[in-house]
Amino acid sequence: MKNMFKKAIVAVAAAGMLALPALQAAVADTITVGAILAETGPSFLGVPEANTLRMLTEELNARGGINGNTIELIVKDSGGNPEKAISFAKQLIEENKVFAIIGPSTSGETMKIKNIAEQTETILISCAAAEVIVNPVAKWVFKTPQMDSDAVKKIYMEMNRQNIAKIAVVAGNTGFGKAGKDQLLQIAPEFGIEVVISEVYDKDATDLSAVVAKLMANKDIQAVVNWSIVPAQSIIIKNIRQAGWDVPIFQSHGFGNIKFVQAAGDAADGTIFPAGRLLVADVLPDDHPQKEVLVKYKNDYESRFKEDVSTFGGHAYDAFMILVQAIAEAGPDKAKVRDAIENMKGFVGTGGIFNFSPEDHTGLGLDGFELITVKDGKFALYMN
Amino acid sequence: MDSSLFLQYLFAGITYGIIYAIVAIGFNIIYNTTGIINFAQGEFLMLGGMISISMLQFMPLPLAIAVAVLVTMLIGALIEMVFIRWINNPSVLRMVVITIGISILIREAALHVWGESVRALPYFIGSAVTSIAVFGTRISPQVLIVIGACSIMVLGLSLFFRYTSLGREMRACSANRRAATLCGINVKNKVTLSFMLSAGIGALAGAVMSPITYTQYDNGTGLAIKGFTVAILGGLGNSLAAVAAGLILGIIEAFSVSFLPLAFQDAVAITILLIILFLRPHGLFGSSEAARLKEF
């Protein structure tokens, strides 16, 4: 008798556990969106991205969600570590059964989970910039930052204008840095530019005076391109100016957070880099198509989080808003939403105006960029 | 290579070298008094930098650094009293594991208190772009401050250990604990003092190098590894040798950049360490007999 009783309890419990997920699905029509962001870790990427996503999710749910479906946001902190990104991706897809994943913050992490997203047919909208994320194109993988190849072209166009022909390239040893270095070396001949020296520095490097000495030894160098997403990019700028070298310094769009500028102090003044217009939203002409979106996001973010906007938060903003628009158009069906994103045209975001296509999963071109410089420790439009 | 370039490499090498040397001296002080390798040494540098940065909001720079050094010394004493003191005859392995655990603890606490962002003290003289001419090459004045402060510390420590009674008592503890106790020296207190001293010099080094290298919750680990390398290179326990070894390593690292890609810089340091350990395991300046007598 007792044995039967025990077995009955176990059977009921097991049935209950099996029923639970079904119950959950029936009760709420929430769309679960996962995010893998580098909230901790050496770069100032993940915090603005996570803040932006949380802010937008709250605003959206307060307005009633998308056609009555609220969004449940799950943010995982990968610390910029590709191995953690892989395990969080699997967790989000298999356990939390997310509808889509926004992020990761860095190119290295994105490349590691690109296949996972493709195989599990999960929409992945990355906030990382390397071209290899969308080239070769994977059906389910998109990204919102501008192409690093376009950033390179923007820099080279300016160099042509300044008659700079011989340059040195220093890059951080992250996925973003290495991809950028490859693009810089590959595209240089098209613009008649010769890369005389190229060096890779460790992302945790604390002093780069030795490599600066090596560059200074070569008197042919007319400009230095510093391509990196880590705080060490500020260190090398300081080392160059401390060595008394006033060579023009160009940075990548990985410089787009005021904290990198603050870390470099006065050394950052005069550096030039391509970035989205978010950093100079206030000085855009009123009839610029992006102005309204940029100014609203900037004011919302800065008043809520008491820190300056950065282009990284902007990439998260674009990813979220594109996803939301696609869901609004196509309903909560993964395949249809994917198609909707792929065919989206004329979407006004912080990075530029997005025009996706089956061959182009970035949606942004050269005109997503503006050349920005630093004046008195603040971002300013570069006037040439 | 012309002389100005040579000097630039040299200064880069000396800056690094002397920082490694200070970390190594910190290892040596504790090792000498207790036989323990304190892997939390790097964290003392990080704390010195971080606490000075926090204190800077309330007081002028010299005072902030002084407070940071004192607080870190207290933390060092606390660590000793809470984790080390009550362990009798610890094995080397056990102490290594304990000190690594302590370093992780401090690191996570720092992450909690200060967050993950990178901070720095402002440059003591001028700003990030100030550069002064020295012997025909230009360097930041902060580099000279780092070299100066660390040199003064090294000098002060050697005077302390040689000429003050407290210093001699600590050397007695390291030579033979039991004999020292028989002479009436309070060995337990000397152990605490050695932790405080190591913490103090680490904190000062961490503060002066903060403008150049930035301070972040986890920059202690890399420094501890390099510092340990230098301590072994010079011969564990020999502080003057640590200074020499630190400078040698720093300068070799800096000059290696001139003919190798930068990415190999760390590999150079480790390769040198491996070569020395194969050929002279007791370090460049250690004596082989003494090394055989020591447990580690």
Contacts between the chains, C-beta under 8 A, distances in Angstrom:
chain1	res1	chain2	res2	distance
A	39	B	116	7.7
A	40	B	111	7.0
A	40	B	116	4.2
A	41	B	116	6.4
A	42	B	116	7.6
A	42	B	118	7.0
A	42	B	216	6.9
A	44	B	117	6.9
A	173	B	263	6.7
A	199	B	261	6.3
A	199	B	262	4.6
A	199	B	263	7.7
A	200	B	261	7.0
A	200	B	262	6.3
A	200	B	263	4.9
A	201	B	262	5.5
A	201	B	263	7.7
A	202	B	262	7.9
A	202	B	263	7.3
A	202	B	265	7.6
A	202	B	266	7.0
A	204	B	219	7.5
A	204	B	222	6.2
A	206	B	212	7.3
A	206	B	213	3.5
A	206	B	214	6.7
A	206	B	219	7.0
A	206	B	222	7.9
A	207	B	12	6.7
A	207	B	15	6.6
A	207	B	16	6.5
A	207	B	212	5.8
A	207	B	213	5.7
A	208	B	262	7.9
A	209	B	8	6.7
A	209	B	11	7.2
A	209	B	12	3.9
A	209	B	15	7.5
A	209	B	139	7.7
A	209	B	254	7.7
A	210	B	9	6.1
A	210	B	12	4.6
A	210	B	13	7.5
A	210	B	253	7.4
A	210	B	254	4.4
A	210	B	255	7.8
A	210	B	257	4.0
A	210	B	258	7.7
A	210	B	262	7.5
A	210	B	265	7.4
A	211	B	257	5.5
A	211	B	262	4.8
A	212	B	8	7.7
A	213	B	5	5.7
A	213	B	8	4.0
A	213	B	9	5.2
A	213	B	12	6.7
A	213	B	254	8.0
A	213	B	257	7.5
A	213	B	258	7.4
A	214	B	257	5.6
A	214	B	258	5.7
A	214	B	262	7.8
A	216	B	5	6.9
A	216	B	8	7.3
A	217	B	1	7.0
A	217	B	5	5.2
A	217	B	258	7.7
A	231	B	118	4.6
A	231	B	214	6.3
A	231	B	216	7.8
A	235	B	213	7.6
A	235	B	214	7.0
A	238	B	128	4.8
A	238	B	129	7.4
A	238	B	140	7.8
A	238	B	212	8.0
A	241	B	128	6.9
A	241	B	129	4.1
A	241	B	131	7.0
A	242	B	128	7.4
A	242	B	129	6.7
A	242	B	130	7.4
A	242	B	131	4.6
A	242	B	138	7.2
A	242	B	139	6.5
A	242	B	140	3.9
A	243	B	8	6.4
A	243	B	131	6.6
A	243	B	137	7.9
A	243	B	138	5.4
A	243	B	139	7.2
A	244	B	131	4.8
A	244	B	133	7.7
A	244	B	138	3.4
A	259	B	117	7.0
A	259	B	118	7.9
A	263	B	118	6.1
A	263	B	120	6.8
A	263	B	214	6.7
A	264	B	128	6.3
A	265	B	122	8.0
A	265	B	123	7.5
A	265	B	127	5.6
A	265	B	128	3.2
A	265	B	129	7.3
A	266	B	127	4.6
A	266	B	128	5.0
A	266	B	129	4.6
A	267	B	128	4.4
A	267	B	129	5.0
